[in-house]
Each structure stands twice: as C-alpha cells, then as structure tokens.
C-alpha cells in the first residue's frame, strides 16, 4: 500500500510540476502587471511601479519567477506557505484570499457532489432494474436533455424560476387548484412508470399517487405550512418509519425481521427524546453539539442492532445506524425550520431563496439562523452544479449495472435461488460501482470548473471569482493559487478513487 501511494504521488507530483510551469509561464507572458499603473496620474506612480516590480520580481524572466514562486509553494509542506501577494486585491497575501475563497467553493462543490452521487446512482439503479419501462424511457430522455444543457443557462433558469418566481409565491402562499392538479398528475405518472405492472395496477398506482400528492399539497396550503414550515414529532415518526422500512429493504431485505425491528426501535428512541432535544437545541446552539449528536446517533443505532440483531448483528447494526443518522438529520432540520418565520422578517426584500452571495450581509442570529441563511444561499448554486452530474451518474450507473446483470456470476446467483434484492445489492451493484468510482474522481474537477460560471452568476466569492479576477487582471499569483488548490483536490480524489477500486473489487491489489 505504501509503495503504491508513493509511486502514485511521485507521478502526480511530476504532472503538477509540468502543468504549473506551463500555466505560470503562459499567464506571465500574456499579462502586464504594470498596465494599470502606467496610465495612472498619481504623484507617486513611479514609487508604486518600483514597489510592484520588487514585490512581484518583475525584473526577472518568467521562468525564473516561476521557480521563485515554486520555492514559496514548497514551504506548504512545513505549513509556511508563501504564494506571494495579489496586487489586484491591494497586495493581499494569496494565502489569505485562498482561505476565504476555498471555504465557499469547497462547501458548494461538496454539497453538489453528495447530492449528485446519491440521486444519480439511485435513479440509475432504478432505471436499470426497470429497463425498457415508461420510467426508463422518461428518465433517459430527461437525462439526455439535462446533460446537454449549458451550465450557465441552467443557472439563469434556476435564478428566474427557482428564486424570483418562487419568492413571489412565498410572499403570498396561495395553493391553487391548478397547482394541485399538476402536482397530482406529475406524481401519478412518475409512480405509475416506476412501479409498472398491468394496466389495472398502473391505474391504481396513478390514482393513489395523484390523491396522495395532490392531497398533501392541499393540506400544506390549508394549514399555512408555507408560512410556518415544520416537521414536528408526527412528521419525524412517519418519516422515520418510512426510512426504517426503505433502508431495511435495501440493506438486508424485509424478511430480516431483526434488522427491521432494530430500525423501528431506533425510531422509537429518537421519538422519545424529541422534546428533550428541543430544550438542548435552545440552550446549546453550537456546531460541536451537532457533531456529537451525529456520533451518538450512529452509536445508538449500532448498539440497538447488536442487542436485537441475534445472529445477524452486523447487518442489523448497519441498518439501524443508517436509520438513526437519518433521524437526527430530520430533527436538526426541524429545529432549523422553526426560525423560518423570524428569518423572513429579518432578511432583505429580495426573498427567501437568495440569488446573490453565500451569506446575507449583516445578518445577526444564532447558529440556527446562520444555518438557514446558508441553506437559502446554497440551494440554487448547488442544484445548478448537481443537475448535469446527476444526469451523467444516472446514465453511467444504468449502463454499468445492465452490463453486470448479464454476467455469468449473476445468472449463477439467480440459479442458486437467491432473491433479486440479494443478487442486485450484494453481487451486481458492487461491481457496477467500480467504473463509477473513476467518474466521481474526474467529476470533482469538472464541478470546480463549473463553479467558476455558477459563482459568477450567483455572485459567490469563491474560487471561481478569485480565478476570474486573477485572469482578468493578469495576476499570476492569484491564478496559481487557484491552480494549486484545484490541483491538490484532483490529486486527493484520484487517490481515493484508486483505493476504492481495491475496496470494491477484491481482485485488485494495491501494492
């Protein structure tokens, strides 16, 4: 393992050195750092020019300047990075600019990556299992459309319909019968395509989904949920039971009664501590508390699974831990939603769904206010970045799973009498995810590139705006700071992909 990592790091380091030399040289040759000063009428113009020449080493050729920059970048190994100053930002140290910008971009890219992986792979698996169904044809058509859309166009459409128009609705929430009808029709068609069956079954599914979705929207409108949204204890219990059944069905199968029992017991535990947690949230609004609750949730799930799991302790513990973690997330979301009415009164008139920046300037409040504000700013850029990736993951997962399902070992598993769930989850899916691991690693770089456009449209002060500002001003140090961060992220995720290979496929040995 160590030999493999060293070999990979050596090769990647060589590639980064060559790429950084090319980027630095081309940027330095194609820019003029003194352009703004030459046309200046300031009395100390000559002093400013001399200072910038000294700070940026402009008296040296670009090649020598690169090695000077490389020496400062090498100090990062001893945690003393010296990436120079950004003259386009009033001689701010590049490390300070990166510290602020990288946090926003990593937050955005991480959220988009997680959503894209979970949603895309799930839909891809469903389409593969429902091959040549109406659901498969519909998803295939939509993924081709979404995959071909320019990201800037997606961002503009989301800004118009996901923010401006939706904010107008939230300002005066009025659920019309037309909206109820359209929601019911879309839900009915979706579930009818997903579940399939005979025409009688399809009509029953359509009618049930139509009534359920339309009725839910009507109920939310009548009760004023859009004005004072909440999940509540009943919502947590109902959602928790659904999560327990769904996770158990996927993880072990509903025939494993002990796993299902462990998951339901976990739901009961979190329902019992729901109100005590509300008091805890009121008096202790700190980030470390959420981390401890997440760890406690996983621990509770594992403990319950071990106690009631019997011979299948491992499976029960895994299932109960997942359900427990989902429940604590629901409880936290419910607490954040409680501050929504007060939040609406304190934000500018631009609306609940923000379109500019990553934070509301000057907003004061506790952790729950800050979390809701961060979410309102994060939702649209995240969707814009995730949509194209979701379409890609869906297509790749579908193709990979269909190929694996036709292999001899899958037919052998079926011939032995294994259930379809066991065949898909334990035999087919694991091998189908092997090529997806590589795609995920490369997609991180694509998401960062897309973030440049998305951050520009939504006025995020992240790595994208930093790169654009540096490129427009010809600020080599700023451009190289962007290159360094994105390059290191690409290295990390490619190493993770290589390690995932060995974890997913025992035939692959990392040595």
C-alpha positions as CSV (number, residue, x, y, z in Angstrom):
1,X,0.0,0.0,0.0
2,X,2.7,2.5,1.0
3,X,4.7,1.7,-2.1
4,X,1.7,2.2,-4.3
5,X,0.9,5.6,-2.7
6,X,4.4,6.8,-3.0
7,X,4.5,5.7,-6.7
8,X,1.2,7.5,-7.4
9,X,2.2,10.6,-5.5
10,X,5.5,10.8,-7.4
11,X,3.8,10.5,-10.8
12,X,1.2,13.1,-9.8
13,X,3.8,15.5,-8.5
14,X,5.6,15.4,-11.8
15,X,2.4,16.1,-13.7
16,X,1.6,19.0,-11.4
17,X,5.1,20.5,-11.8
18,X,4.9,20.4,-15.5
19,X,1.3,21.7,-15.6
20,X,2.1,24.5,-13.1
21,X,5.1,25.6,-15.1
22,X,3.0,25.8,-18.3
23,X,0.2,27.7,-16.6
24,X,2.6,30.2,-14.8
25,X,4.6,30.8,-17.9
26,X,1.6,31.4,-20.2
27,X,-0.1,33.7,-17.7
28,X,3.1,35.7,-17.1
29,X,3.8,36.1,-20.8
30,X,0.2,37.1,-21.6
31,X,-0.3,39.7,-18.8
32,X,1.1,43.1,-17.9
33,X,1.0,43.6,-14.1
34,X,2.0,47.3,-14.6
35,X,-0.7,48.2,-17.1
36,X,-2.9,49.9,-14.5
37,X,0.0,51.9,-13.1
38,X,1.4,53.1,-16.5
39,X,-1.8,55.1,-17.1
40,X,-2.1,56.4,-13.6
41,X,-1.8,60.1,-12.8
42,X,-0.9,59.6,-9.2
43,X,2.1,61.6,-8.0
44,X,3.8,58.5,-6.5
45,X,3.3,56.5,-9.7
46,X,7.0,55.8,-10.1
47,X,7.3,54.6,-6.5
48,X,4.3,52.3,-6.9
49,X,5.8,50.8,-10.1
50,X,9.1,50.2,-8.4
51,X,7.4,48.6,-5.4
52,X,5.3,46.3,-7.6
53,X,8.4,45.3,-9.6
54,X,10.2,44.4,-6.4
55,X,7.3,42.5,-4.8
56,X,6.4,40.5,-8.0
57,X,10.1,40.0,-9.1
58,X,9.2,41.5,-12.5
59,X,12.9,42.2,-13.1
60,X,13.3,38.5,-13.6
61,X,12.3,36.4,-16.6
62,X,9.0,34.4,-16.3
63,X,10.9,31.1,-16.0
64,X,13.0,32.4,-13.0
65,X,9.9,33.9,-11.5
66,X,8.2,30.5,-11.6
67,X,11.0,28.8,-9.6
68,X,10.8,31.7,-7.1
69,X,7.1,31.0,-6.7
70,X,7.7,27.3,-6.6
71,X,10.1,27.8,-3.7
72,X,7.4,29.6,-1.7
73,X,4.8,26.9,-2.6
74,X,7.2,24.2,-1.4
75,X,7.1,25.7,2.0
76,X,3.5,24.5,2.3
77,X,5.0,21.1,3.3
78,X,6.2,22.7,6.5
79,X,2.9,24.7,6.9
80,X,4.5,28.0,6.0
81,X,3.1,28.7,2.5
82,X,4.3,31.8,0.7
83,X,2.4,32.2,-2.5
84,X,3.1,35.8,-2.9
85,X,0.7,38.7,-2.9
86,X,-2.3,39.5,-5.1
87,X,-1.7,43.0,-6.5
88,X,-5.2,43.1,-7.9
89,X,-6.5,42.8,-4.4
90,X,-4.5,45.6,-2.8
91,X,-1.4,43.4,-2.2
92,X,-3.4,40.9,-0.1
93,X,-1.4,37.7,0.6
94,X,-2.7,35.0,-1.7
95,X,-2.9,32.5,1.2
96,X,-5.5,34.8,2.9
97,X,-7.5,35.2,-0.3
98,X,-7.5,31.4,-0.8
99,X,-8.5,30.7,2.8
100,X,-11.7,32.7,2.3
101,X,-12.5,31.6,-1.3
102,X,-11.7,27.9,-0.9
103,X,-14.1,27.5,2.0
104,X,-17.0,28.8,0.0
105,X,-16.2,26.7,-3.1
106,X,-15.5,23.5,-1.2
107,X,-18.8,23.9,0.6
108,X,-20.6,24.3,-2.7
109,X,-18.8,21.5,-4.5
110,X,-19.1,19.1,-1.6
111,X,-22.9,19.6,-1.4
112,X,-23.3,19.3,-5.2
113,X,-21.1,16.1,-5.2
114,X,-23.0,14.4,-2.4
115,X,-26.4,15.2,-3.9
116,X,-25.3,14.2,-7.4
117,X,-23.9,10.8,-6.3
118,X,-26.8,9.9,-4.1
119,X,-29.6,10.9,-6.5
120,X,-27.8,10.0,-9.8
121,X,-26.7,6.5,-8.7
122,X,-30.2,5.8,-7.2
123,X,-32.0,6.8,-10.3
124,X,-29.5,4.9,-12.5
125,X,-30.1,1.7,-10.5
126,X,-33.9,2.1,-10.7
127,X,-33.8,2.7,-14.5
128,X,-31.6,-0.4,-15.0
129,X,-34.0,-2.5,-12.9
130,X,-37.0,-1.1,-14.9
131,X,-35.3,-1.4,-18.3
132,X,-37.5,-0.5,-21.3
133,X,-40.3,0.7,-19.0
134,X,-42.0,4.0,-19.3
135,X,-40.0,5.2,-16.3
136,X,-36.7,4.2,-18.1
137,X,-37.7,5.9,-21.3
138,X,-38.7,9.1,-19.5
139,X,-35.5,9.3,-17.4
140,X,-33.4,8.5,-20.4
141,X,-35.0,11.3,-22.3
142,X,-34.7,13.8,-19.5
143,X,-31.0,12.9,-18.7
144,X,-30.0,13.5,-22.3
145,X,-31.7,16.9,-22.2
146,X,-30.1,17.9,-18.9
147,X,-26.7,16.6,-19.8
148,X,-26.6,18.7,-23.0
149,X,-27.7,21.9,-21.2
150,X,-25.0,24.6,-20.8
151,X,-24.5,25.2,-17.1
152,X,-24.8,29.0,-17.4
153,X,-28.3,28.5,-18.9
154,X,-29.3,26.2,-16.1
155,X,-28.1,28.7,-13.5
156,X,-30.1,31.6,-15.2
157,X,-33.3,29.5,-15.4
158,X,-33.0,28.5,-11.8
159,X,-32.5,32.1,-10.8
160,X,-35.6,33.1,-12.7
161,X,-38.0,30.3,-11.7
162,X,-36.4,28.8,-8.6
163,X,-35.8,32.1,-6.9
164,X,-37.7,35.1,-8.3
165,X,-40.9,33.4,-9.2
166,X,-40.8,31.1,-6.1
167,X,-40.1,34.0,-3.8
168,X,-43.2,35.7,-5.2
169,X,-45.2,32.6,-4.2
170,X,-43.7,32.5,-0.7
171,X,-44.5,36.2,-0.2
172,X,-48.2,35.3,-0.6
173,X,-48.5,31.5,-0.5
174,X,-51.8,30.6,-2.2
175,X,-52.1,27.0,-3.4
176,X,-54.4,27.0,-6.4
177,X,-56.4,24.0,-7.7
178,X,-54.4,24.1,-10.9
179,X,-51.2,23.6,-8.9
180,X,-52.8,20.7,-7.0
181,X,-53.9,19.2,-10.3
182,X,-50.5,19.5,-12.0
183,X,-48.7,18.1,-8.9
184,X,-51.0,15.2,-8.7
185,X,-50.7,14.4,-12.5
186,X,-46.8,14.5,-12.4
187,X,-46.7,12.3,-9.2
188,X,-49.2,9.8,-10.7
189,X,-47.3,9.5,-14.0
190,X,-43.9,9.2,-12.1
191,X,-45.1,6.4,-9.8
192,X,-47.0,4.6,-12.4
193,X,-43.9,4.5,-14.6
194,X,-41.7,3.4,-11.7
195,X,-43.9,0.6,-10.4
196,X,-45.2,-0.6,-13.7
197,X,-47.4,-3.8,-13.8
198,X,-50.6,-4.4,-15.6
199,X,-52.8,-1.6,-16.8
200,X,-55.1,-2.1,-13.8
201,X,-52.2,-1.9,-11.5
202,X,-50.9,1.2,-13.3
203,X,-54.3,2.9,-13.0
204,X,-54.5,2.1,-9.2
205,X,-50.9,3.4,-8.7
206,X,-51.7,6.5,-10.7
207,X,-54.8,7.3,-8.7
208,X,-53.2,6.6,-5.4
209,X,-50.2,8.9,-6.2
210,X,-52.5,11.5,-7.6
211,X,-54.6,11.7,-4.5
212,X,-51.6,11.4,-2.1
213,X,-49.6,14.2,-3.8
214,X,-52.5,16.5,-4.5
215,X,-53.9,15.9,-1.0
216,X,-50.6,16.7,0.6
217,X,-50.2,19.9,-1.3
218,X,-53.8,20.9,-0.4
219,X,-53.2,20.1,3.2
220,X,-49.9,22.2,3.3
221,X,-51.7,25.1,1.8
222,X,-54.7,25.0,4.1
223,X,-52.6,24.6,7.3
224,X,-50.3,27.5,6.3
225,X,-47.3,25.3,6.2
226,X,-45.5,27.5,3.7
227,X,-45.7,30.4,6.2
228,X,-44.6,28.4,9.2
229,X,-43.0,25.2,8.0
230,X,-42.2,22.4,10.4
231,X,-41.8,18.6,10.5
232,X,-42.9,18.0,14.1
233,X,-42.9,14.9,16.2
234,X,-45.5,13.2,14.0
235,X,-43.6,14.0,10.8
236,X,-40.4,12.7,12.3
237,X,-42.1,9.4,13.3
238,X,-43.8,8.9,10.0
239,X,-40.6,9.7,8.0
240,X,-38.5,7.6,10.4
241,X,-40.8,4.6,9.9
242,X,-40.6,5.1,6.1
243,X,-36.8,5.3,6.4
244,X,-36.7,2.2,8.5
245,X,-38.7,0.2,6.0
246,X,-36.8,1.6,3.0
247,X,-33.3,1.2,4.4
248,X,-34.1,-2.3,5.7
249,X,-35.5,-3.4,2.3
250,X,-32.3,-2.2,0.5
251,X,-29.8,-3.3,3.2
252,X,-31.0,-6.7,4.3
253,X,-34.5,-7.2,2.9
254,X,-37.7,-7.0,4.8
255,X,-37.5,-10.7,5.5
256,X,-34.8,-9.9,8.0
257,X,-37.2,-9.1,10.9
258,X,-34.4,-8.4,13.4
259,X,-33.0,-5.6,11.2
260,X,-36.4,-4.1,10.8
261,X,-37.1,-4.4,14.5
262,X,-33.7,-2.7,15.3
263,X,-34.6,0.2,12.9
264,X,-38.0,0.7,14.4
265,X,-36.6,0.7,17.9
266,X,-34.2,3.4,16.8
267,X,-37.2,5.4,15.5
268,X,-38.9,5.0,18.9
269,X,-35.8,6.1,20.8
270,X,-35.5,9.4,18.8
271,X,-39.2,10.0,19.1
272,X,-38.9,9.6,22.9
273,X,-36.1,12.2,23.1
274,X,-37.6,14.6,20.6
275,X,-38.8,17.2,23.1
276,X,-35.7,16.9,25.4
277,X,-33.6,17.6,22.3
278,X,-35.6,20.8,21.6
279,X,-34.6,22.1,25.0
280,X,-31.0,21.1,24.3
281,X,-31.1,23.0,21.0
282,X,-32.5,26.1,22.7
283,X,-29.8,26.3,25.3
284,X,-26.8,24.9,23.4
285,X,-26.6,26.2,19.8
286,X,-23.0,25.2,18.9
287,X,-21.6,23.3,16.0
288,X,-19.7,20.8,18.2
289,X,-23.1,19.7,19.6
290,X,-24.3,18.6,16.2
291,X,-21.1,16.6,15.6
292,X,-21.6,14.8,19.0
293,X,-25.2,14.1,18.1
294,X,-24.2,12.6,14.8
295,X,-21.7,10.3,16.5
296,X,-24.2,9.5,19.2
297,X,-26.9,8.6,16.6
298,X,-24.5,6.2,14.8
299,X,-23.6,4.7,18.2
300,X,-27.2,4.2,19.3
301,X,-28.0,2.5,16.0
302,X,-25.1,0.1,16.3
303,X,-25.9,-0.6,20.0
304,X,-29.5,-1.4,19.2
305,X,-28.6,-3.6,16.3
306,X,-26.1,-5.6,18.4
307,X,-28.7,-6.1,21.1
308,X,-31.6,-7.3,19.0
309,X,-29.7,-8.5,15.9
310,X,-29.2,-12.1,17.0
311,X,-27.1,-14.0,14.5
312,X,-27.3,-11.0,12.1
313,X,-25.8,-8.4,14.5
314,X,-23.7,-6.9,11.8
315,X,-26.5,-6.3,9.3
316,X,-28.9,-5.1,12.0
317,X,-26.3,-2.7,13.4
318,X,-25.5,-1.3,10.0
319,X,-29.2,-0.8,9.1
320,X,-30.1,0.7,12.5
321,X,-27.1,3.1,12.4
322,X,-28.2,4.4,8.9
323,X,-31.8,5.0,10.1
324,X,-30.6,6.6,13.3
325,X,-28.4,9.0,11.4
326,X,-31.2,9.9,9.0
327,X,-33.5,10.7,12.0
328,X,-31.0,13.0,13.7
329,X,-30.7,14.9,10.5
330,X,-34.5,15.2,10.4
331,X,-34.6,16.5,13.9
332,X,-31.9,19.1,13.2
333,X,-33.8,20.2,10.0
334,X,-37.0,20.5,12.0
335,X,-35.2,22.8,14.5
336,X,-33.8,25.0,11.7
337,X,-37.3,25.3,10.2
338,X,-38.6,26.8,13.5
339,X,-36.7,30.0,12.9
340,X,-38.2,30.5,9.4
341,X,-40.9,33.0,10.3
342,X,-38.5,35.2,12.2
343,X,-35.9,34.8,9.4
344,X,-38.3,36.0,6.8
345,X,-38.9,39.2,8.8
346,X,-35.2,40.0,9.0
347,X,-33.9,39.3,5.5
348,X,-34.0,41.9,2.7
349,X,-36.9,42.2,0.4
350,X,-35.1,40.1,-2.2
351,X,-36.8,37.0,-0.9
352,X,-36.2,33.7,1.0
353,X,-34.3,32.0,-1.8
354,X,-31.2,34.1,-2.3
355,X,-29.6,34.8,-5.6
356,X,-26.6,36.8,-4.6
357,X,-23.6,35.8,-2.4
358,X,-23.1,33.0,0.1
359,X,-24.4,34.9,3.2
360,X,-26.8,37.7,4.0
361,X,-24.6,40.7,4.9
362,X,-25.1,42.0,8.4
363,X,-27.5,39.2,9.5
364,X,-27.3,38.6,13.2
365,X,-28.5,35.5,14.9
366,X,-27.7,32.2,16.5
367,X,-26.4,29.0,14.8
368,X,-29.9,28.1,13.5
369,X,-30.3,31.4,11.8
370,X,-26.9,31.1,10.2
371,X,-27.7,27.5,9.0
372,X,-31.0,28.6,7.4
373,X,-29.3,31.6,5.8
374,X,-26.5,29.4,4.5
375,X,-29.0,26.9,3.0
376,X,-31.1,29.6,1.3
377,X,-27.9,30.9,-0.4
378,X,-26.6,27.4,-1.2
379,X,-29.6,25.7,-2.7
380,X,-29.7,27.2,-6.2
381,X,-25.9,27.1,-6.9
382,X,-25.9,23.5,-5.6
383,X,-28.7,22.5,-7.9
384,X,-27.1,24.2,-10.9
385,X,-23.9,22.3,-10.3
386,X,-25.5,19.0,-9.4
387,X,-28.0,18.7,-12.3
388,X,-25.5,17.9,-15.0
389,X,-23.6,15.5,-12.7
390,X,-26.9,13.7,-11.8
391,X,-27.7,13.1,-15.4
392,X,-24.2,11.7,-16.0
393,X,-24.2,9.4,-13.0
394,X,-27.7,8.2,-14.0
395,X,-26.5,7.2,-17.4
396,X,-23.2,5.7,-16.3
397,X,-24.8,3.7,-13.5
398,X,-27.6,2.4,-15.7
399,X,-25.2,1.2,-18.4
400,X,-22.7,-0.3,-15.9
401,X,-25.4,-2.2,-13.9
402,X,-27.1,-3.5,-17.1
403,X,-23.7,-4.8,-18.2
404,X,-23.0,-6.5,-14.9
405,X,-26.5,-8.0,-14.7
406,X,-25.8,-10.0,-17.9
407,X,-22.6,-11.6,-16.4
408,X,-22.4,-15.3,-15.7
409,X,-21.9,-15.0,-12.0
410,X,-25.2,-13.0,-11.7
411,X,-27.1,-15.8,-13.6
412,X,-25.4,-18.3,-11.3
413,X,-26.6,-16.4,-8.2
414,X,-30.1,-16.4,-9.5
415,X,-29.9,-20.1,-10.3
416,X,-29.0,-20.8,-6.7
417,X,-32.3,-19.3,-5.6
418,X,-31.1,-16.0,-4.2
419,X,-33.6,-13.2,-4.0
420,X,-33.5,-10.4,-6.6
421,X,-32.6,-7.9,-3.9
422,X,-29.6,-10.0,-2.8
423,X,-28.5,-10.5,-6.4
424,X,-28.6,-6.8,-7.2
425,X,-27.3,-5.4,-3.9
426,X,-24.6,-7.9,-2.9
427,X,-23.5,-9.2,-6.3
428,X,-24.3,-6.8,-9.1
429,X,-24.2,-3.3,-7.6
430,X,-20.8,-3.6,-6.0
431,X,-19.1,-4.4,-9.4
432,X,-21.2,-1.9,-11.2
433,X,-19.9,0.9,-9.0
434,X,-16.2,0.2,-9.9
435,X,-16.2,2.4,-13.1
436,X,-18.4,5.0,-11.2
437,X,-15.5,5.5,-8.7
438,X,-13.3,6.8,-11.5
439,X,-16.0,9.0,-12.9
440,X,-16.6,10.6,-9.5
441,X,-12.9,11.5,-9.2
442,X,-12.8,13.2,-12.5
443,X,-16.2,14.9,-11.9
444,X,-14.8,16.8,-8.9
445,X,-12.6,18.7,-11.3
446,X,-15.5,19.3,-13.6
447,X,-17.6,20.6,-10.8
448,X,-14.9,23.0,-9.7
449,X,-14.7,24.3,-13.3
450,X,-18.5,24.7,-13.4
451,X,-18.3,26.5,-10.1
452,X,-16.4,29.3,-11.9
453,X,-19.6,30.0,-14.0
454,X,-22.0,29.3,-11.2
455,X,-20.2,31.6,-8.7
456,X,-20.2,34.4,-11.3
457,X,-23.9,34.2,-11.9
458,X,-24.9,33.9,-8.2
459,X,-22.1,36.4,-7.1
460,X,-20.4,33.9,-4.8
461,X,-17.0,35.0,-3.6
462,X,-15.3,31.7,-4.1
463,X,-12.5,30.1,-6.1
464,X,-14.4,30.9,-9.3
465,X,-14.5,34.6,-8.8
466,X,-10.9,34.5,-7.5
467,X,-9.7,32.8,-10.7
468,X,-11.7,35.2,-13.0
469,X,-10.4,38.3,-11.1
470,X,-6.9,37.0,-11.3
471,X,-7.1,36.1,-15.0
472,X,-8.7,39.5,-16.0
473,X,-6.1,41.4,-14.1
474,X,-3.2,39.2,-15.2
475,X,-2.4,38.5,-11.5
476,X,-0.2,35.4,-11.9
477,X,0.0,34.7,-8.1
478,X,-3.8,34.6,-7.9
479,X,-4.2,32.3,-10.9
480,X,-1.5,30.0,-9.5
481,X,-3.2,29.9,-6.1
482,X,-6.4,28.7,-7.8
483,X,-4.4,26.1,-9.8
484,X,-2.7,24.9,-6.6
485,X,-5.9,24.3,-4.7
486,X,-7.8,22.6,-7.6
487,X,-4.7,20.5,-8.5
488,X,-4.4,19.2,-4.9
489,X,-8.1,18.4,-4.8
490,X,-7.8,16.5,-8.0
491,X,-4.8,14.5,-6.6
492,X,-6.7,13.7,-3.4
493,X,-9.8,12.4,-5.2
494,X,-7.9,10.4,-7.7
495,X,-6.1,8.6,-4.9
496,X,-9.4,8.0,-3.2
497,X,-10.7,6.5,-6.5
498,X,-7.7,4.2,-6.7
499,X,-8.3,3.0,-3.1
500,X,-12.0,2.5,-3.8
501,X,-11.0,0.1,-6.6
502,X,-9.4,-2.2,-4.2
503,X,-12.3,-1.9,-1.7
504,X,-14.9,-2.7,-4.4
505,X,-13.1,-5.4,-6.3
506,X,-11.0,-7.9,-4.2
507,X,-9.2,-9.0,-7.4
508,X,-7.5,-5.6,-7.5
509,X,-4.5,-5.4,-5.1
510,X,-3.0,-2.1,-4.3
511,X,0.7,-2.7,-3.7
